[in-house]
């Protein structure tokens, strides 16, 4: 009988300690799970460059902006490479401007990866559906190798950028929508004082027509002035 009482006391003591220990273990497990789930996850490392091509590996750039589209073509000749507006044989683009843009494009590195799983609402807020502007880069095979979609500016001044066909959204400070212009006049060489009218008419017929009209008007004015001067001379004589 005494042994039975002793065993009962030991079991009661075991039960007394088991409850608090089990509760403590449960709290530790719950706390660990909360910490792991609630802590911010590190964003994946962004790619080193968004357009993995060389200058010579690009055959054309197609810009989409403000509902318009424009393609610049790179052609190779005996004098080297050059860029043309609208078609491979179109008007020559400003070599310094296109060279600077392409150089920036192929070295464009994201500041960081914002998200790899954006929601539809987020993409709309970032100005990526539809994109504010985009540039499609074609390689030697004539196929689009990569297309960059550029959205609106973020609160810190960089821009939201997404590679078409991939979900990740990046923050990029080296590319702004204003640089992606579908206006052909934006890619013309800086006009000289002697040849601005001719250059404009070669790319934009509407602008060129206005320029031609201006030239004709100027010529008529000159002719009228000459006639007036002759008439005055005759009267004076």
C-alpha positions as CSV (number, residue, x, y, z in Angstrom):
1,X,0.0,0.0,0.0
2,X,2.8,2.3,0.9
3,X,4.5,1.7,-2.5
4,X,1.3,2.4,-4.3
5,X,1.0,5.7,-2.6
6,X,4.6,6.6,-3.4
7,X,4.1,5.7,-7.1
8,X,1.0,7.9,-7.2
9,X,2.9,10.8,-5.8
10,X,5.7,10.4,-8.3
11,X,3.3,10.3,-11.2
12,X,1.5,13.4,-9.9
13,X,4.8,15.2,-9.7
14,X,5.7,14.1,-13.3
15,X,2.4,15.5,-14.5
16,X,3.0,18.7,-12.6
17,X,6.3,19.4,-14.5
18,X,5.1,18.0,-17.9
19,X,2.4,20.7,-18.4
20,X,4.7,23.8,-18.0
21,X,7.5,22.2,-20.0
22,X,5.2,21.3,-22.9
23,X,3.7,24.8,-22.8
24,X,7.2,26.3,-23.0
25,X,8.2,24.2,-25.9
26,X,5.1,25.1,-27.7
27,X,5.7,28.8,-27.2
28,X,9.3,28.5,-28.4
29,X,8.1,26.7,-31.6
30,X,5.4,29.3,-32.2
31,X,7.8,32.1,-31.7
32,X,10.4,30.6,-34.1
33,X,7.7,30.1,-36.8
34,X,6.5,33.7,-36.4
35,X,10.0,35.1,-36.7
36,X,10.7,33.1,-39.8
37,X,7.5,34.0,-41.5
38,X,7.4,37.7,-40.5
39,X,11.0,38.7,-41.1
40,X,11.6,40.5,-44.4
41,X,12.9,38.3,-47.1
42,X,16.0,39.4,-49.0
43,X,15.2,40.4,-52.6
44,X,16.9,38.2,-55.2
45,X,20.0,39.7,-56.6
46,X,19.2,41.6,-59.9
47,X,21.0,40.6,-63.1
48,X,24.2,42.4,-63.9
49,X,22.7,43.9,-67.1
50,X,19.2,43.9,-68.6
51,X,20.3,43.8,-72.2
52,X,23.0,41.2,-72.7
53,X,24.2,42.3,-76.1
54,X,27.1,44.2,-77.6
55,X,26.7,47.3,-79.9
56,X,27.6,45.2,-83.0
57,X,25.1,42.6,-82.0
58,X,22.1,45.0,-82.3
59,X,20.4,45.4,-85.6
60,X,17.5,47.6,-84.6
61,X,15.7,49.3,-81.8
62,X,11.9,49.8,-81.8
63,X,10.5,52.5,-79.5
64,X,6.9,52.6,-78.3
65,X,5.9,55.8,-76.6
66,X,2.7,57.9,-76.3
67,X,0.9,55.6,-78.7
68,X,3.5,55.9,-81.4
69,X,6.2,53.5,-82.7
70,X,9.5,54.1,-84.4
71,X,12.4,51.8,-85.4
72,X,16.0,52.8,-85.7
73,X,18.2,50.4,-87.9
74,X,21.9,49.9,-87.6
75,X,23.6,49.3,-90.9
76,X,27.2,48.3,-91.7
77,X,29.1,49.8,-94.6
78,X,32.6,50.4,-95.8
79,X,32.8,53.5,-93.6
80,X,31.6,51.6,-90.5
81,X,28.2,51.4,-88.9
82,X,25.5,54.0,-88.9
83,X,21.9,54.3,-87.6
84,X,18.9,55.2,-89.8
85,X,15.4,56.3,-89.0
86,X,12.3,54.4,-90.1
87,X,14.1,52.0,-92.5
88,X,17.6,50.7,-93.2
89,X,17.9,53.3,-96.0
90,X,16.0,56.1,-94.1
91,X,17.5,59.4,-93.0
92,X,20.6,59.2,-90.9
93,X,20.2,59.4,-87.2
94,X,22.5,61.4,-84.9
95,X,25.4,59.2,-84.4
96,X,26.4,60.7,-81.0
97,X,22.9,60.5,-79.7
98,X,22.2,56.9,-80.8
99,X,25.7,55.8,-79.7
100,X,25.1,57.3,-76.2
101,X,21.7,55.6,-75.9
102,X,22.9,52.2,-77.0
103,X,25.9,52.4,-74.7
104,X,23.6,53.2,-71.8
105,X,21.2,50.4,-72.8
106,X,23.7,47.6,-72.9
107,X,25.3,48.6,-69.6
108,X,21.9,49.2,-67.8
109,X,22.0,47.7,-64.4
110,X,19.1,47.6,-62.0
111,X,19.5,49.3,-58.6
112,X,17.6,46.5,-57.0
113,X,14.9,43.9,-57.5
114,X,11.6,45.3,-56.2
115,X,9.5,42.2,-56.5
116,X,9.4,38.9,-58.4
117,X,5.7,38.4,-57.9
118,X,4.0,41.7,-58.7
119,X,0.2,41.8,-58.6
120,X,-1.9,43.2,-61.4
121,X,-2.7,46.2,-59.2
122,X,1.0,46.8,-58.5
123,X,1.9,46.6,-62.2
124,X,-0.7,49.2,-63.0
125,X,0.5,51.5,-60.2
126,X,4.1,51.1,-61.5
127,X,3.0,52.3,-65.0
128,X,3.9,48.9,-66.5
129,X,0.4,47.8,-67.7
130,X,0.5,49.2,-70.3
131,X,4.1,50.5,-70.1
132,X,4.8,54.2,-70.2
133,X,7.4,53.5,-72.8
134,X,9.3,50.5,-74.2
135,X,12.3,49.6,-76.3
136,X,12.5,46.3,-78.2
137,X,16.1,45.3,-79.1
138,X,16.7,43.0,-82.1
139,X,19.8,40.9,-82.5
140,X,21.6,39.6,-85.6
141,X,18.8,37.2,-86.4
142,X,16.3,40.0,-86.6
143,X,14.3,38.6,-83.7
144,X,13.5,40.6,-80.5
145,X,16.2,39.6,-78.0
146,X,14.9,41.6,-75.2
147,X,12.2,44.3,-74.6
148,X,12.4,46.7,-71.7
149,X,9.2,48.1,-70.4
150,X,9.6,51.4,-68.5
151,X,7.0,52.6,-66.0
152,X,6.6,55.8,-64.0
153,X,9.1,57.3,-61.5
154,X,9.3,55.8,-58.0
155,X,9.1,58.0,-54.9
156,X,12.9,57.9,-54.7
157,X,13.3,59.1,-58.3
158,X,14.3,55.9,-60.1
159,X,12.0,54.2,-62.5
160,X,10.1,50.9,-62.5
161,X,11.4,48.6,-65.3
162,X,10.4,45.1,-66.3
163,X,11.8,42.8,-69.0
164,X,8.9,41.7,-71.2
165,X,7.9,38.1,-70.6
166,X,9.4,38.0,-67.1
167,X,7.6,38.8,-63.8
168,X,10.4,40.6,-61.9
169,X,10.1,44.4,-61.5
170,X,13.3,46.4,-61.0
171,X,14.2,49.9,-59.8
172,X,16.5,51.5,-62.4
173,X,18.0,55.0,-62.3
174,X,19.7,54.9,-65.7
175,X,16.7,54.8,-68.0
176,X,13.8,57.3,-68.2
177,X,10.8,57.2,-70.6
178,X,11.8,60.5,-72.1
179,X,14.9,58.9,-73.6
180,X,12.7,56.3,-75.4
181,X,11.3,58.6,-78.0
182,X,9.1,57.5,-81.0
183,X,9.4,61.0,-82.5
184,X,11.7,60.7,-85.5
185,X,12.8,64.4,-85.1
186,X,14.3,63.5,-81.7
187,X,16.9,61.3,-83.4
188,X,17.9,63.7,-86.2
189,X,21.4,65.2,-86.2
190,X,21.6,68.6,-84.6
191,X,20.8,70.8,-87.6
192,X,23.4,73.3,-88.8
193,X,22.4,76.8,-89.8
194,X,22.8,75.9,-93.4
195,X,21.1,72.6,-93.7
196,X,18.3,72.4,-91.1
197,X,15.4,72.6,-93.6
198,X,16.8,69.7,-95.8
199,X,17.4,67.4,-92.8
200,X,13.9,67.9,-91.4
201,X,12.2,67.3,-94.7
202,X,14.1,64.0,-95.2
203,X,12.6,62.5,-92.0
204,X,9.3,64.1,-91.4
205,X,7.4,65.0,-94.6
206,X,5.0,67.2,-92.7
207,X,7.7,69.1,-91.0
208,X,9.7,69.1,-94.2
209,X,6.7,70.4,-96.1
210,X,6.4,73.3,-93.7
211,X,10.1,73.9,-94.0
212,X,9.9,73.9,-97.8
213,X,7.0,76.2,-97.7
214,X,9.0,78.5,-95.4
215,X,11.9,78.4,-97.8
216,X,9.7,79.1,-100.7
217,X,8.0,81.9,-98.8
218,X,11.5,83.3,-97.9
219,X,12.5,83.1,-101.6
220,X,9.3,84.9,-102.6
221,X,10.0,87.6,-100.1
222,X,13.5,88.1,-101.3
223,X,12.2,88.3,-104.9
224,X,9.6,90.8,-103.9
225,X,12.2,92.9,-102.0
226,X,14.5,92.8,-105.1
227,X,11.6,93.9,-107.4
228,X,10.7,96.7,-105.0
229,X,14.3,97.9,-104.9
230,X,14.5,97.9,-108.7
231,X,11.3,99.8,-108.9
232,X,12.6,102.4,-106.4
233,X,15.8,102.7,-108.4
234,X,13.9,103.2,-111.6
235,X,11.7,105.9,-110.0
236,X,14.7,107.6,-108.6
237,X,16.3,107.7,-112.0
